[in-house]
């Protein structure tokens, strides 16, 4: 689980651990003390599990590759959870690899994790086991993008970054599902959950404003435990979110049938790539995606993503 030492990721990890028999969990974060705290929590919840905390900065593509090499020793992987976050109120903040950190954490590094770990996910599916990817961010906010500045080198803003990240994710998951029909891929909007994300690593005045906002909005927010339970459902439910090949490995709800399968990003029922709302239902701007897909954006997004990985890995060498 990438990004599981606080907030939504931590809540989901705790519920996953609570209801899983003897799990092996790798979880990645930037804060060593938080990682140790989470590890102790997990041992209390389920003493039969194996928990490996990895301290890394996943805004860097080369560090993503290091983490993946560690995990590959397991041989197979059932669930890949991606919720690492980076947020600032300013403009472009470049990493040493030349990528904007917000854009990288929310998109380039997440897609790199999926790309690198697909052999392990495929190994699980070949054994008729659950094989699923969840990237937790902003499904349902797909928009037109600036195709002349795909990495937002010259037009970085919070709005533009969200548009690019969300739209690019839909097309990359679609491509991954087409290439790997035994794995299901979800982009999830988790709802508004009461966490410290907006105030973490921010100046005191920003933290004060965020806390005031949370206090006002509390009646309309999801609590962390409910969020964790909802995301556990999305990690494990079987028939509603199948991979492209139609296998329904996972937890099946009573009365669940083929009619319950969600339509994928391309509008096809059970396509293997899904845009999912916080309540488990379908979301997404399918009119926008179809227009962009027909113009060849899916292929350009795939090529652009691989180009940015290459540029990042070549930076400073």
KAVENKA-V474153 format. One record per pair of residues at least 6 apart in sequence whose ideal C-beta (glycine too) atoms are under 8 Angstrom apart, sorted by sequence separation. I is the first residue (numbers start at 1). J is the second residue. If there is no record, write none. Layout:
i | j
I | J
I | J
This chain:
i | j
3 | 9
4 | 10
17 | 23
29 | 35
43 | 49
57 | 63
58 | 64
71 | 77
94 | 100
95 | 101
124 | 130
125 | 131
146 | 152
149 | 155
177 | 183
242 | 248
263 | 269
264 | 270
265 | 271
276 | 282
277 | 283
292 | 298
2 | 9
16 | 23
42 | 49
56 | 63
93 | 100
94 | 101
97 | 104
124 | 131
176 | 183
177 | 184
199 | 206
214 | 221
234 | 241
253 | 260
262 | 269
264 | 271
266 | 273
275 | 282
276 | 283
1 | 9
4 | 12
17 | 25
27 | 35
43 | 51
56 | 64
92 | 100
93 | 101
152 | 160
177 | 185
198 | 206
199 | 207
202 | 210
222 | 230
261 | 269
262 | 270
263 | 271
264 | 272
265 | 273
274 | 282
275 | 283
4 | 13
16 | 25
29 | 38
42 | 51
58 | 67
93 | 102
95 | 104
99 | 108
122 | 131
146 | 155
152 | 161
176 | 185
239 | 248
241 | 250
261 | 270
264 | 273
265 | 274
275 | 284
56 | 66
121 | 131
238 | 248
264 | 274
265 | 275
1 | 12
27 | 38
56 | 67
121 | 132
199 | 210
238 | 249
239 | 250
263 | 274
1 | 13
13 | 25
39 | 51
121 | 133
152 | 164
173 | 185
198 | 210
199 | 211
238 | 250
262 | 274
54 | 67
88 | 101
173 | 186
237 | 250
238 | 251
239 | 252
240 | 253
13 | 27
39 | 53
88 | 102
146 | 160
150 | 164
173 | 187
196 | 210
236 | 250
237 | 251
238 | 252
239 | 253
262 | 276
1 | 16
38 | 53
86 | 101
87 | 102
198 | 213
236 | 251
237 | 252
54 | 70
86 | 102
237 | 253
240 | 256
25 | 42
36 | 53
170 | 187
239 | 256
9 | 27
35 | 53
86 | 104
145 | 163
146 | 164
169 | 187
233 | 251
238 | 256
239 | 257
35 | 54
86 | 105
114 | 133
144 | 163
145 | 164
239 | 258
242 | 261
262 | 281
263 | 282
265 | 284
267 | 286
35 | 55
85 | 105
86 | 106
143 | 163
194 | 214
240 | 260
241 | 261
262 | 282
32 | 53
84 | 105
85 | 106
114 | 135
141 | 162
142 | 163
166 | 187
239 | 260
240 | 261
241 | 262
265 | 286
5 | 27
141 | 163
145 | 167
239 | 261
240 | 262
4 | 27
6 | 29
23 | 46
32 | 55
143 | 166
144 | 167
145 | 168
266 | 289
267 | 290
1 | 25
4 | 28
5 | 29
25 | 49
27 | 51
29 | 53
31 | 55
138 | 162
142 | 166
143 | 167
194 | 218
246 | 270
265 | 289
1 | 26
2 | 27
3 | 28
4 | 29
5 | 30
6 | 31
13 | 38
17 | 42
24 | 49
25 | 50
27 | 52
28 | 53
29 | 54
30 | 55
84 | 109
110 | 135
141 | 166
142 | 167
192 | 217
1 | 27
2 | 28
3 | 29
5 | 31
20 | 46
22 | 48
23 | 49
24 | 50
25 | 51
26 | 52
27 | 53
28 | 54
29 | 55
30 | 56
58 | 84
84 | 110
140 | 166
244 | 270
1 | 28
14 | 41
18 | 45
21 | 48
22 | 49
23 | 50
25 | 52
27 | 54
28 | 55
29 | 56
30 | 57
59 | 86
138 | 165
139 | 166
194 | 221
244 | 271
245 | 272
266 | 293
6 | 34
10 | 38
14 | 42
17 | 45
18 | 46
22 | 50
24 | 52
26 | 54
28 | 56
82 | 110
137 | 165
138 | 166
142 | 170
192 | 220
193 | 221
194 | 222
242 | 270
244 | 272
5 | 34
13 | 42
17 | 46
20 | 49
137 | 166
192 | 221
193 | 222
194 | 223
195 | 224
243 | 272
244 | 273
5 | 35
28 | 58
139 | 169
192 | 222
193 | 223
194 | 224
242 | 272
14 | 45
82 | 113
106 | 137
139 | 170
191 | 222
193 | 224
5 | 37
17 | 49
82 | 114
137 | 169
190 | 222
5 | 38
80 | 113
241 | 274
4 | 38
17 | 51
80 | 114
135 | 169
193 | 227
60 | 95
62 | 97
241 | 276
59 | 95
60 | 96
61 | 97
191 | 227
60 | 97
80 | 117
190 | 227
61 | 99
135 | 173
28 | 67
191 | 230
59 | 99
77 | 117
133 | 173
190 | 230
240 | 280
26 | 67
80 | 121
190 | 231
59 | 101
234 | 276
61 | 104
77 | 120
78 | 121
133 | 176
188 | 231
237 | 280
26 | 70
60 | 104
68 | 112
76 | 120
77 | 121
26 | 71
59 | 104
64 | 109
68 | 113
72 | 117
75 | 120
76 | 121
59 | 105
67 | 113
71 | 117
74 | 120
77 | 123
78 | 124
188 | 234
234 | 280
58 | 105
61 | 108
65 | 112
72 | 119
76 | 123
77 | 124
233 | 280
5 | 53
26 | 74
61 | 109
64 | 112
68 | 116
72 | 120
75 | 123
76 | 124
103 | 151
139 | 187
141 | 189
186 | 234
230 | 278
60 | 109
64 | 113
68 | 117
71 | 120
103 | 152
139 | 188
140 | 189
230 | 279
24 | 74
59 | 109
133 | 183
137 | 187
139 | 189
230 | 280
58 | 109
61 | 112
65 | 116
76 | 127
78 | 129
79 | 130
82 | 133
100 | 151
131 | 182
132 | 183
133 | 184
135 | 186
137 | 188
138 | 189
227 | 278
64 | 116
78 | 130
80 | 132
82 | 134
83 | 135
99 | 151
100 | 152
131 | 183
132 | 184
133 | 185
134 | 186
135 | 187
136 | 188
137 | 189
76 | 129
78 | 131
79 | 132
80 | 133
81 | 134
82 | 135
83 | 136
103 | 156
131 | 184
132 | 185
133 | 186
135 | 188
77 | 131
78 | 132
79 | 133
80 | 134
82 | 136
83 | 137
132 | 186
134 | 188
136 | 190
3 | 58
29 | 84
58 | 113
79 | 134
81 | 136
106 | 161
125 | 180
186 | 241
2 | 58
28 | 84
100 | 156
126 | 182
222 | 278
107 | 164
125 | 182
184 | 241
103 | 161
107 | 165
111 | 169
114 | 172
118 | 176
122 | 180
125 | 183
184 | 242
102 | 161
106 | 165
110 | 169
121 | 180
184 | 243
92 | 152
122 | 182
183 | 243
184 | 244
92 | 153
100 | 161
103 | 164
107 | 168
111 | 172
115 | 176
122 | 183
182 | 243
103 | 165
107 | 169
114 | 176
118 | 180
121 | 183
181 | 243
182 | 244
16 | 79
180 | 243
181 | 244
182 | 245
92 | 156
180 | 244
181 | 245
2 | 67
91 | 156
118 | 183
182 | 247
91 | 157
177 | 243
178 | 244
177 | 244
13 | 81
12 | 81
89 | 158
12 | 83
114 | 185
9 | 81
9 | 83
8 | 83
9 | 84
7 | 83
4 | 81
2 | 80
3 | 81
7 | 85
2 | 81
3 | 82
4 | 83
1 | 81
2 | 82
3 | 83
2 | 83
3 | 84
1 | 83
2 | 84
3 | 85
187 | 273
191 | 277
177 | 264
185 | 272
186 | 273
187 | 274
189 | 276
191 | 278
184 | 272
185 | 273
186 | 274
187 | 275
188 | 276
189 | 277
190 | 278
191 | 279
183 | 272
184 | 273
185 | 274
186 | 275
187 | 276
188 | 277
189 | 278
174 | 264
184 | 274
186 | 276
188 | 278
174 | 265
181 | 272
173 | 265
174 | 266
171 | 265
177 | 271
178 | 272
189 | 283
136 | 231
170 | 265
177 | 272
177 | 273
134 | 231
174 | 271
176 | 273
174 | 273
134 | 234
173 | 273
134 | 235
173 | 274
132 | 235
170 | 273
170 | 275
130 | 236
83 | 190
2 | 110
130 | 238
132 | 241
87 | 197
2 | 113
87 | 198
85 | 197
131 | 243
87 | 200
89 | 202
170 | 284
89 | 206
125 | 243
131 | 249
132 | 250
171 | 289
128 | 247
130 | 249
170 | 289
129 | 249
130 | 250
128 | 249
167 | 288
171 | 292
125 | 247
167 | 289
171 | 293
175 | 298
125 | 249
174 | 298
167 | 292
171 | 297
9 | 136
171 | 298
175 | 302
8 | 136
172 | 301
167 | 297
171 | 301
172 | 302
171 | 302
142 | 275
168 | 301
172 | 305
167 | 301
140 | 275
139 | 275
168 | 304
139 | 276
140 | 277
168 | 305
139 | 277
142 | 284
143 | 285
140 | 283
142 | 285
139 | 283
140 | 284
141 | 285
144 | 288
139 | 284
140 | 285
143 | 288
142 | 288
142 | 289
145 | 292
144 | 292
147 | 297
150 | 300
150 | 301
145 | 297
147 | 300
151 | 304
81 | 235
150 | 304
79 | 235
79 | 236
151 | 308
8 | 190
11 | 193
8 | 193
7 | 193
8 | 195
7 | 195
6 | 195
7 | 196
8 | 197
6 | 196
7 | 197
6 | 197
6 | 200
111 | 305
108 | 305
112 | 309
108 | 308
108 | 309
108 | 312
104 | 312
99 | 308
15 | 225
11 | 224
15 | 228
19 | 232
98 | 311
99 | 312
10 | 224
11 | 225
14 | 228
15 | 229
97 | 311
98 | 312
12 | 227
13 | 228
97 | 312
8 | 224
11 | 227
12 | 228
15 | 231
16 | 232
97 | 313
7 | 224
11 | 228
15 | 232
95 | 312
98 | 315
97 | 315
8 | 227
12 | 231
16 | 235
96 | 315
97 | 316
8 | 228
11 | 231
12 | 232
96 | 316
8 | 231
12 | 235
61 | 309
65 | 313
62 | 312
61 | 312
62 | 313
60 | 312
61 | 313
